[in-house]
């Protein structure tokens, strides 16, 4: 490629699509797509990515116009750099291209489907089971040929439709790899897929399909880590200056990157270890450490910081009370954890605090504060439950729930929108409470 800035590597040019990624937001482009590009630099170019967007065609339109190319700006205390990524070869929007997406998911040259759709993208009820009402339209598309090309309504529904299409097309093995911040994410996806198949193909009707999924589809777990804030117009200008070209798909990330993947693949995969990924039989220990020490601290920083007038995470880290709340959550979390091999949990906790204080990464506290009722049971609730079962208290977690409740009250009283799937319920609690103290008690009780 001509015209790249001096010292910038030419992006890879994959020869085919080997991965379908569901949820091609900024995080995937700054994380898995980067690992995949580095893996292909050794010459195995089978691992081009079809990125699938569900919410809107915006990302598709941005990246298709650039032949899938975009830059990743890495920003840290030691400086700012940029790389051009070529692992994404195509992007499709479910609103218009579900039939094409299903065809690629069924193709024998596709070996892996990856997901980053956040906790709320898994169409689960409060008890963790599949929300059959949410996926009803997708299951209906499986049952009626005339609806087979209907736009996918949910990510899990699209995944199930893709698996059924693959079964019908030739039954080649496939790996489904969740990369979301969910404890046991691989097992969760397997269970949701199984519930959908059992609902749509019950009893003997689905025996062959279920056997094929059991024998030929794997659902490894994974843990991912990189802070990827939203690309503001200011960062867009930085990306353009570094690249020397307009880039509507640019994303920003901190220097730190980590990917831990369970060694349970149904077929070939990229050499992700070449860029530092860890392939292990015990991903759960890494996953728990990250969810509780990083994501748990991140959440309390967001609520405590926003409530004290700090718009960004970095600004909040200059507030002693906010840092103390984060460290208290981490202390409780460490008491609930067994360290993965080679990991010092205290040193890892300190590194996380340093990363959050990175003044170059501008991530907003209210972005991190979103979807609390889905995130906090995993990030805080499991720590509290495990410590209670061991006869121990969790003062840091208790304080964190108080910070969250105070944040909700402040947002409602200021008539600001609550970004949460249970926002109406939270708002009613605050508005109907006899006092702020009563509201705090009811909000905290809701999360028990």
N, C-alpha and C positions, 0 to 999 in steps of 0.2 A: 504494500500500500504506500503510495507516494504522499508526501506532504505532511507526515507526522512530525511532531516536535523531536528534536535531537534527543536520543536516549530512550524514547518510548518504543516498546516492543510492538511489532505488528500483531494484530489479533489473529487468533486461529481461524481457519476456514474449514469447518466440519464438512464431511462428505455426505452425511445423512443425518436423519433424526434418530437418536437412540433413547432420548428421555422426553417424556411429556411432563411438564410442570404445571400443577394446578395452583393458581394464585400468584401470578408474576408481578408482584409488587416490588417495592424498593429493596426489601430485605433479601429476597431471592437473588436479585440482580447483583447485590453487593456481597453475597455469601456463596450459595451453592454454585451459581453460574461462574464465579471467579475460580472456585476450586476445580470446576469441570474444565474451564479453559486451561488451567495449569496442567491438569492431567493429560490433556490432548497435545500438549507441547512436545511430548515424547514421540508423537507420530501416530497414535491411535485416534483417528478422526471420526470414529463412528458415533460420537456422543453429542451431536448437535441437539439443542433443546427446542421443543415446541412449547412456548409459554402460553398458558390459557388464562384469560382474564374473565371474571364473572360479573363484576360490578358495573363496568361501563367499557366502551370501546376506546377510551382515551389512551391507555398504555399501548394497545394494539396500533392505533393510528400513529402514535409517536415513533414506535420502534420499526414498524413496517416501512415507514417513510425513510428510515435510516438503514434499511437492510438488516435490521436486528442489532446493529452496532450501537454501543453507548459507552460512556466513560464512567469509571468509578474513581471518585476523588477520596483519597485517604488523608485525613486531617488529624494531626497530633501535635503535642507540644514541641516536637523536634522539627516540624515542618509539614508541608502539604505537597502531595504528589498525585499523579493521575495515571490511570492505565485504560486502554481501550479493550473492551471485551467483545469477543466474536462468537461465544458459545451458543447464544440464542440465535437460531437461524430463522425462526418464524414465530408469529404471535397470532392467536385467534381469540375471538370474543364469542362466548356461548350464546349471546343474544342473536347472533346471525350465523354462526359456524359450528353448531353442535355436531351436525352430521360429519363434517370434515374432521373434527376433533376425535370423534368416536372411531373413525377409520384409521387415524394414526395410532390411537390407543390399541387397536386390534392388530396393527401391522406386526409381522414377525421380527422386523428390524428394530422395533421399540422393545427395550428390555427393562426399563424402569419408569415408574410414575412416581413423582415426588409431589409433596404438598406443603405449602405455607399459606394457610387461610385463617389463622388465629383461632383461639379457643371457640369463638362463637360460630365459626364456619363449619362445625362438625354436626350440626343439626341434632343436638342431643337435648333430651328433657333434663329436668333438674336432677333426676335420679341416675343420669348417665346413659339411659337407654335411647334408642333411636326415636326421633320425633317423626312418627309415621305421617302425621299431617303435613309436615314440612316437605317430605320427600314424595308425597302422594302423586304429584304430577309426573315425576321422573319414573316412578314404578308403573304408572299407567302407560308411559311410553314404551316400557318393556312388554306390556301385555297386548298392545294393539299396534300392528304394523303400520297403520296409517299415521301413528303418532311417533314413529321411531326417530324421526329427524326433528322433533319438537325441541325448542330451546331448553337446555337444562335449567332447572330451577334451583338446584342446590349442588354443592361440591360433592357430597357423599352420593347423591343421586347420579351425578355424572360419572363418578368413579364406578359405581355398580353397573351402570349402563355400558361403560367401557369394558368392564370385565366380562359381561355377558356377550358383548360384541366379539371379544377375543375368543371366548369359548365357542361361539358359533362359527368363527372364521378359521379356526385351525388348532386352538387349544395349546398354543405355545406358552411356556412358563413366563412369569412376570414377577418383578419385585415392586411392591408398593411401599414407599419410604416417606413417612410423615416427618416433617422438619419443624413442627410447631412446638410451642412451650406447653406441652401437656405431659405429665408424668405417665409413663407407659404408653406413649403415643402410638406405637405400632400395634399393641394389643387392643387399644381403643378402636383403631380403624378396622382391624380384623373383626371385632365384635359387631361394629355397626354394619359392616358389609354382610356379615352372617345374618343379622337380624333382618336386613332388607331382602336378602335372598330367601330366607325362610318365610317371609311374609308374601312375597310375590310367587315363589315356586315351592309351595308347602309339600310335605310328605314325599311320596314316591316321585311326584312330578319333577322335583328338584334334586333327586339323589345324585344323578350323574354330574350336574353342575356343582353341587356342594363337594363331591369327591374330587373333582378337578381343582377347585379352589384350595382344598386341603392339601392336595398332592403337588400342585404346580405354582401356587401363588404364595409368596412370603411377605411378611409385614414386619420388617426389622424396625426396632426403635432407634431413635437418634436424639442427640442433644446438639443444639446450635447456639452460637454466641457471637454476636457482633453488634455494637450499637450503631444503628442506621437511622439518623433523624430524617425528617422530611427535607426535601430539596427546595429551599426557599429561592426566591428570585436572586438574592445575593449569592447563594451558592451556585446557582445556575450561571451567573456571570463569572465566578471563579473557575468553574468547569470549562467554560468557553475560552477563557484566557489561557488555561493550561493546555487545552487541546488545539487551540487555534481555529476551531470550528464551532458553529452553533450545534448544541446537543440538547434536544428536548427530552432525552431519556436519561440524563445524568443522574447519578445517585452518589450519596456521601456516606462514608463510614469511618469509624475509628481505626487505628492501626491493628488492634487486637482482633483476631479471628480464631474461632474454635469450632470443630465439628467432630463429634464422637458418634460412631455408627455401629450398630450391632452387626456382627458378622453372620448374616443370615440372608444370603442372596439366592434367588432362584436361577440365575444365569450370569452372564458376564456383566462387568461393571467397569467404570473408569478407575484409573489408578489414582484415586483421590489422596492416598497417603503421600504422593509426591509433593503435595502442597501442605502437608502437616496434619491431614485428617487422621483420627485414631480409629482403627477398626478393632473392635473388642467383643468379647462374649458377655461383658458386663457393662452395658451402657447405663443401666439404672442408677448406679452409684454416682456417675458423673452428672446425670440428669437431675437427680435429687439435689446435689450440691449446687448446681447452677440455679435451679428453680427457687431454692430456699435462700441462698446467700446473695445471689445477684437480683433475680426478679423480685424476691420478697423485699429486699432493701430498696430497689428501684421504686416499688409501689409506695412505701411509706415516705420516701423522699418526695414523691409527686404530691401526696395529700398534705403532708406537713409543709412542704415548700409553697404550694399554691395558696394554701390558707394564710401563709405569712407574707404573701405578696410577691413571691419569687416566680417569675414567668418561665425560667429555664432551670434545668437540672443543675447545670454548672453554677448558676447564681445561688440556688438552694444549698449547694455544698459549701458556700461561704457562711452559712448560718449554723452556729454551734448546736442549737436545739435540733435542727434537722439531721445533722450528722450523728448526734447522740441517738436519735430515734432509729436511724439506719443501723448503727452499730448494735443497738439493743436487739433489733430483729435478727441480726446476724449471730449474736451470742446465743439466742434461743435456738436458732437453726443449727448451729454447730453442735449443740447438745443433743440434737435429734439425728445426727448424721454419723455414718461410718465413712472415713475418707477413702476415696478410690486409690488404687495403687499409684504411688508416686506423688500424691497431692497433699500439700500442707494446707489444711482448711483455714487456719488463721492467716497465713500468707496470702491465700487466695482471696479471703475477705478484704484484706488491706489493699490488694491490687484492684479489687472492684471499686472500693472507695476512691482510689486514685483515678480510675477510669471515669467515674461519674464527674469528677472535678475537672476534667479536660475542658479548658476554656474555649477551645476551637470548635468542639461539637456542640451546636446549639439545638438542644432537644427540649421541647416544652413540657412543663409539668402536667398540663392538662391533657396532652396526648397520652402520656404514661398513665394518667388517672382514669382513662376510659375503661368501661366494662368491668368494674370492680366485682360485681356479684358473680361473675364467671371466673375471674382470675384469683381472687383472694382465698377462696376455699382451697385451691391448690397451693398457693404461695405461702399462706399463713395458717389456714385451718388444719392442714395435715401436721404441721409442726406442733400446734397446740394440742391436737388429739393424741399424738404420740408421746408428748411429754406428760400429759395427764395420765395416760395409761401406765407410764413408768413412775407415777407418783410424784411428778415434778411440776412446778409452776412454769408459766411462760409470760413473765412480766413485759418483755419486749413486744411480744405479739399482742398482749392486752393493750399496751400503749398504742400500738399501730392501729388497732381497730378503733380506738378512741379518736385518733387523728383522722381516720377515714370518715367516721361519723360526723366529726366537726366540719370536715370539708363538705360533706353532703349538705349539712345544715346551712353553711355559709353560701353555697351555690344556690340553693333554693331561695334563701332570703334575699339574695341579690338578683333573683329572676334570671339566672344564667342556666343554659340547658345542661342537663345531666346526660352524658353519653354512656348509657348503660341499658342492657336489655330489660331491666326491671325499673327503669327510670320513673314511670308513673307511680309505681308502688312506693318507691323511695320518697317521691315528692309528697304523696298523700300522708305518709308517716310524719313528715316534718310539719306540714300544714295543719294537721289535725292534733298534733301533740300539745299538751297543756303548757309545756315549757321546753326550753332548749335541752335541759337535763333529761326530761322524759323522752324527747326525740332521740337523744344519744343512746339511751338505754334500749329503746325499741329497735334502733338501727343495728346496734351491736347484737341484740338478741336474734335479729333476723339472720345473722351470719353464723349462728351456732349450729 
